[in-house]
Amino acid sequence: MTRLTDFKLLCFDVYGTLIDWETGVLNGLQPLLSANNATFTREKLLTVYHECEAAQQSKTPDMKYQDLLATILPHVAAKLGLQAPSDEQCQQFGATVGQWPAFPDSVGALQRLARHYKLVVLSNVDVESFRKSLAGPLAGAHFDTIITAQDVGSYKPDQRNFEHMLRVVRDKFSVTREQVLQTAQSQFHDHEPARKQGIKSSWIYRPGAVMGNTGGEIYDWKFATLGEMADALEKELAG
């Protein structure tokens, strides 16, 4: 039976797993809602946003993430039956990514996991937005390699992103596919495509999460939080 201690490297999704992107998106949408004096359920807003985001990522895989957010805000507004936002509102929405909050367990858990694993980021955001997250909400965390959609030229769940990551970790760390554990919340962006690549995965399911769920549950380990995963690793190491 495979154990957590059998792996050498954790490949992280960040936004949804380490960063509370749902709260970040909802906060970012507030100016649009306020301007229209509109209210919707959390699930409705996140479902519409996720549909628009995934469609645009597929349509323009080389568009920077913060620009992509600015591009989709009018689509989100249209789907919700709201007045179209101004260009300024769109740009402001795109610029919110680096301010999205981290989950309270993220930094401490990453520090604990780093004692045993190489930590790699495979994120759908752009370089600048991730840099802001690392300097702000994720301050105190360290990653051995950072790979963004901007670096690859496509967005997860595209297989090219996972193929690129596997090449990088092989060349940098001599780590094989079998030694990588994809660690993520989103079934859509991470667990389903990782399984197609033969990569095992740990599902940090973040209770109450809406975005990234597909109705399927693909995983080799399942934890509510990253802190629980760090606990499980330390229990194994203690024997």
Secondary structure, DSSP 4 states (H G I P E B T S, - for coil): ---GGG-SEEEE--BTTTB-HHHHHHHHHHHHHHHTT----HHHHHHHHHHHHHHHHHH-TTS-HHHHHHHHHHHHHHHTT-PPPPHHHHHHHHTTGGGPPBPTTHHHHHHHHTTTSEEEEEESS-HHHHHHHHHTTTTT---SEEEEHHHHTS-TTSHHHHHHHHHHHHHHH---GGGEEEEES-IIIIIHHHHHTT-EEEEE--TT--TT--S----SEEESSHHHHHHHHHHHHH-
